[in-house]
Amino acid sequence: MSTLTPSALRVPTRRNTELVLLVFAVLIVVAAEAAVEAARDGHLSSRLLTYAAVPIGAGVVTHLVIRKLAPYADPLMLPIVVLLNGLGLVMIHRLDLGLKQQAVENGLPYDGAQAPTQVVWTALGVVLFLVLLLVVRDHRVLQRYAYTLALAGVFLLVLPAVLPARFSEVNGARIWIRVAGFSLQPGEFAKVLLTIFGAAYLVEKRDVLALAGKRIAGIDFPRGRDFGPLLAAWVVCIAVLVRGHDLGTSLLFFGLFVVLLYVATERASWVIVGVLLFAGGAYLAYQIFGTVQLRVGVWLHTFSPAYQQSGASYQLQQSLFGLGTGGIFGTGLGAGHPELVPLPATDYIISSFGEEIGLVGVAALLVLYGVLVARGFAAGLAVRDAFGKLLASGLAFLIALQLFVVIAGVTRLLPETGLTTPFLSYGGSSLLGSWAVLALLVRVSDAARRPTTSPPAKDTRDVTSTSVQAAVS
């Protein structure tokens, strides 16, 4: 019987592929910034070097660290994120130029430039990415701290809802912490912590949760005694919705937990029960809270005279007008007026892109997100341990669901929720949380592609040698 030699098990690291893709990503970002400057100023300036240096620095530093700490990681994830982050920075800078011109035309001063701040947040996001790769040498170590991370996640999620409105409320939603001019959205970090807990908990309890109970309409529903985790998640999310008036965050977390249940148990009945529970909670919130009623009313009757006179539907109207103006190919970067949409760099940055790069450009952005999500799911399928499978699947779904909710709100498919677009939107909390998600996906993908004969990563105490057993068998 033949044995496998180390050379036969050799797996290419694909780091050179990643480097080539990073070069292309940087070139696209530089070309986009050049297009903005040519359209706005008629010539290129030194700012091109500044905004080119950001994706170059982020790409080079993270690539070198991945070569050392996660050599078998997926080669597509990092270039996609560098490209998205770079394009988001270009659009934020372009919006700064438009808002400044608008202020000058109205005889007002403008000191609210957001692009320089986003550069700082990008640097901090890269630092967080590197720290996580250095500290978390094996993703399975996180399973040991699941309940501690869950406690921290729930604390961060609930904190804005219990603070006075002047410290937490923005546009009717209490999802912020605002102190001394500094604002933070703790839910962006809570989503990562709760995803880790959900994956660890369901690995532990999946056999019990997979047991069937009563059969209704041809579907095996779970036993009543096993509804505890789902009901607990529902209560937390509805509490956030009730207290914070934040439909987007509650939808995000509850959808995440239901999908993790489905992946762990492979039972569609969990999804059905989850959808029914959330629909009931959302309907109850609609009946009680005026903020939720207003958002649903604006969604259903965007062009109603009542909402137009009050200005409640102005943001969504401008978004739809901008998307319509962009058409198929867009007006060109720097040639439109996306600054006319309120909050164009945060909630409605997709609308800003839609006006200037059109349907084709937005479709290209969605393809990038689709590839990123697909590679996350691929890492989950390929990794050898159950916790890694659920963790990667949950993080990938988190990106997909958040993107869907944002796109649906901008295009009037769903009520606007106030969520940000991962890696594109302005905001420190969103960017830091997104880079943290990337770090964990990179770590899981490295474990998935690492040859079974390779020595384990450092700091893997008390972790089962699943890969070694698989190689022997």
N, C-alpha and C positions, 0 to 999 in steps of 0.2 A: 504494500500500500504506500502510495507516494505521500510525502509530507509537503506542506507549503513552506517555501523558503522566504526569508525576509524580502528578497528582491521581487518575488511573485506577489507579495502583499503590498508592495510600494504603491502609495496613492499620491498623485501629483497634488501639490499644495495650491496651485492655481494663483499664486501671489503675483506672478508676472501679468497674468490676465487682468487681475484687479488693478495693477498699476497702469496698464494701457487704458482701461476703462476710466480710471481717474483722470488721465490726461484728456480724454475726450470730454469728460464732465466739466473740467476746468475751462476747456476751449469754448464750450457752449455758454457757460456763465460769462466769460469774457466777451463773447460775441453779443450776448444779450445786453450787457452793460454798455458796450460800444454803440449798439443800436439806440439805446435810450439817450445817450449823450449826443449822438448825431442828430436825433430828432428834436431834442430840446434846445441844444446850444449851437448846432450846426458844425461842431468840431469836437475832437476828443480832448480830454483834459487829464490832469494828474489823478483825478478821482478814479479813473479806470484802473490804475495800478493798485489803489487802495482796495477796491472791491474785487479785484482779481486775486489779491494776496490772501483774502479770507478763505476761498475754497482751496487754494494751493496749500496754505498752511495747514488747514484742517485735513486735507487729503494726505499730505506727506507725513504728518505726525501720526495720524491714526493708522496709516498703512504700515509704517515702520514698526509700530507697537504690535499690530496684528501679526506681522511676520515673526515677531519674537514670542508673543504670548498665545496666539491662536492661529498657528500656521495653516491649519486645515479648514479654516472658516470659509463660508460661502463667499465667492469672489464678486458677486453682484450687489450685495447689500450696501456696502460702504460707498461705491461709486454712485448708486442711485440716491442715497441720502445726501452726499456732498452736492450732487446736482440739484436736488430739490431745495436744500438749504441755501445754496448759492442763488438759485432763481428767485427764491423768496426774498432774499436780501436785495437783489436787483429791483424787484417790484416795489419793495418798501422804499428804497431810495428814489425810484421814479415817482411814487406817490408823494414823497416829501417835496420833490420839485414842483409837482402840480399844486399841492396845498400852499406852498410858499408863493407861487405866482398868483393863486387865488387871493391870498391875503394881501399881496401888494396891490392888486387891482381894486380891492375894497378899502385900501388905505389903512390896513391893519398890520401890526408887527407879527412876525411868525418865528417862534422859537421852539416849536414842537417837533423838530426833526427826530425821527424814530430809527433811521438806518444806523447811526453811530451806536445807539444803545443795543440794536440787534447784533451788531458786530461783537460787542462785549458778551452778550448772551450766547452767541455761537461759540466763542472761546470757552466760556464756562461749561457749555454743553460738551465740548470736546474733552475738557478736563474731567468731567463726570464720567464720560465714556471710558477714558483711560483708567480712572480710579477703579471703576467696576471691573474692568478686565484684569487689573492687578490684584484686586482683593478676591474676586470670585474666580478662582482658578478652575473650579469644577461646579457646574450649575446645581449638582445634586446636594451640595452643602447647604443650599438655601432651604431645602426641605426640613432641615433640623430646626430652623428658626421661623417656621410657618406661623405659629400662633402669636409670636412676638410681632412679626411683621403685620399680621392681621389687626392686632390691637393698635399699632401705629397707623395703619391705613384707615381704620374706622375713626380714629381720633382726628386725622386730617380731613376726612370727609365730612364729619359732623361739626367741626370747629366753626366754620363760617356761619352755620345755621344758628348757633347758640350765641354768637357775638351780637352786640347791638348793630342795628342796620347801618349806622354811619361808618362802621368799620368793615362792613362786609357786602353791602348792597350796591350793585351796578345794574342799571336798566331793569330793575325789578327782580333780579336774580341775586340771591345771597350766596355767592360761591367764591368770594374774595376775602382776603385779609389785607386791609389798608391801614398803614400806620406811617405817619410822618412822610407822606408823599411816596412811600414804597408800597407796591401792591404785589400780592402773591396769590395764586390759585392752587390751593393745596390738593384739590381733587386730581390734578395732573400727576402728582406723586402717589396719591392713594390708589389710583388705578393700577399702577405697577405692583405695589405691595399686595393688594387684594388679589391680583392675578396669581402671584406666587402662592398665596395662601390657598386660593381655590384649587390650584393644581395639586398642592400637597394634600389637602383634605380629601379630595376625590380619589386620589391614588390609594389612600388609606381606607376609604369607605365604598369604593366602587362596587365591590362584590355584593354588599348589602343593598345598595341603591339600584343595582341591576335586577333584583328580584321582582318578578311580576306580581301584581295583585289582581284586581278584578278586570275582566275583559269587557269593554264597552265599545259597541260599533266596530268590532273587529280589531280593536287596539288594546294591547295589554298595558293598563295603567299601573303605576307603582303602588305599593302598599301605603296605607294611610300613615302608618308609624314612621315611614321613611321620608315624609314631607318636611321634616324639621329643617334641614339645611336650606331648602328652597324657600320655605316660609320666612326663615330668619333673614335671608338675603332680600326677600320682598319687603319685609318690614323696614329694614334699614334704608332701602332705596325709596320707599314711599315716604318714610320720615324725612329724607332729604328733599323729596319733591314737595311735601306739605310745608315744611319749615322754610326751605330755601327757594321755593317756587322755580325749581330748576329741572325742567322736564328732560333736557338733554343729558345731564349727568346721571340721573336716575335710570334713563333708558340705556345708557352706555353700560353701567355696572350690572344691571339686571340682565341685559342681553348677554353680557360676557359670562355670567354665572350659569345661565341656561345653556349656552353653547358648550361650556365646559362639562356640564352634566351630560349633555348628549354625547360628546366625544368620549367621556369616560364609560358610559353605560350602553351606548348605541341604541337607545330607546327613544323613538320619536314622541312618545307620550309625555316625556319631560318638557319638550318644546311646546307641545299643545297646552299643557297645564301652565307653563310659564307665560305664554302669550295671553292666556285668559286672565291670569292674575294681574299682569301689568295693565291690560286693557281696563280691567275693573278699577285698579288704583288710579289710572289716568283719568277715567271718567269721573271718579269721585272728586279728584282734585279740580277738574273743570267745573264741577257744580259748586265748589266751595270758594275758589280763589279767582279774583278778578284779573290777576296777571295772566293766568293760564287762559282765561276766557278771551282776553285781549289778543294774545298771540294766535289763538285758534281763529278768532274773528278776522284778524288781518290776513291770515292764510286763506280763509275761505272767501273773503270779500275785499281783496286788495285794492280794487279801484272803486270801492263804495264811497260816495261823497262824504259820508259821516267820518270815515277813517282818513280821508284826504284832508278834510278841514282840520281835524285834530293833529294831523301830522304823524299819526301812528303807523301808517302804511308807507310813509315816504321812503324809508330805507329799502324796503322790498321793491317798491316801484322803480326806484333808480337802478337797483340791481338788474331787474328784468329789462329796463330800457338799455342798460349797458351791454347786456348779453345780446340783445337784439341788434344794437349798433355794431357789435363785433362781427356778427354773422358767421360765415364759414371760415374765413381766413383772418379776421380781425383788422383793426385799423393800423396795426404796427406798434411795436413797443415805443412808448413815448409820444404817440400820435393821437391817443384818445383822451378821454376825460374821466377816468375811473375815480378821481378824487371827489367827484360830485356825490358819490355814494357815502353816507355816513359810516364811519369805522371801516374804511376800505382795506386797511392793512391787517385786520384781525378777523372778524366774523365773515367778512365779504371779500377776502382776497381772491377767491376763485372767480368772483364776478369781475374783479379788476383784470385778472388774466384773460377771462372770456372776452372782454371788450377789446383787448389789444392783441391777442394772439388767436382769437376766434375759436370756433368749435374744434377745428383741427388741432390747435395748440392745446386746448383743454383736454381733448381726447388723448394726446400724447402724454400729458401729465398723469392722467388716469391710468394709462398703460404702465408708466413707471411705478405708480402705487400698486397696480395689479401684480407686476413682477416681484416687487418687494414682499407683498403679502404671500404670493405663491412660493417664494423661496423660504419664507418663514414656515409655511405649512410643510414644505418639503423637508426642512430640517426636523420638524416634529415627527414626520413619518419615518425618517431615516435613523433618528437617535435610538439607542438601544434600551433606555430605561423609560418606564411609564411616566415618571414625573417630568422628564424632559419633553416627552410627547405632548403632555397636557400644557406645559408651560409655553412651549413654542407655539402651539395651536392657539392658546389663549391670547398671547401677545400679538400674533398675526391677525387674529380676528378683531382684536381691539383697534388696530390701525384701520382695518376694513370697515368696521361699524362706525367709527368716528368719522371717517371720510364720507361714508354714505349719508350719515345724518347731516353733515355740513353741506354736501352737494344738494341733498333734498331740500334743505332750508333755503338755499340760495336760489334754486330753480322753482320753488313753490310746490314741490312734491309733498313736503311735510311742513309743519309749523317751524319757524326759526327757533333754534335752541340755544344759541350763544356759544356753541363749541367752536374750537379753532381747528384749522387744517394742519395736520402734523407736518413739521419741518418747514412749511411755507409761511404760516401766519406770524405776525409780530407778537412777541410775548415771551418773557423769560421762563415762566412756569411750563408753558406748552413745549418750548424748545428743549428744556432740560429733561422733561419727562420723555420726550420722543427719543433723545439720545440715550437715555437709560434703557428704553425698550430695545433700541438697536444693539446696545452692548450685550444684553441678555440673549438676543437672537444670535448674535455672532458667537457667543460662548456655546450655545446649544449646537449650532451648525458645525463648530469645530469638533465637538464631541461626536457628532453624527458621522463626519467624514474621516475622523482619525482612525488609522489602521488598528486592528484589534491587537497587534503585537507591539504597538507603541507603548512606551512606559506611561503610566497614568500621570495626569497633571498634578502639580503640587497641591498640598492642603486638601487631600481627599480622605482624611481619616474617617473610619466608620462607614465608608461607602462601599457597597457591594461590587465585586469584580465581575459584573455582568459581561463586559466585553471579552474578558479572558475566558470565561466559561463558554461563550459563544464560539470563540476561535477553536477551543479544544474540541467542542462537539462537532 
